């Protein structure tokens, strides 16, 4: 995909942002954390690389706590990252004030 020449259908879905995953039934997932979770849950048990901590079996408190902590950390990172990065990204990093704002927010 040429990121400078996105198809209109892609722009119509979410403004042309990436990543974007269309699954076999036509459903489109367009948030990276949801794509990662979908891939983790869709894969057959024991196949592929784990993207999130294993949720373990029912009653496996340690594994479930680890999963919850990882998901909370991911949510916190996304809040900080998106708040700081988004303005600069939307100008394709051509607005020096937005770039400075992003740098200050990520430090």
Secondary structure, 3 states (H helix, E strand, C coil): CCCCCCCHHHHHHHCCCCCCEECCCCCEECCHHHHHHHHHHHCCCCCCCCCCCCCCCCCCHHHHHHHHHHHHHHHHHHHHHHHHHHHHHHCCCCCHHHHHHHHHHHC
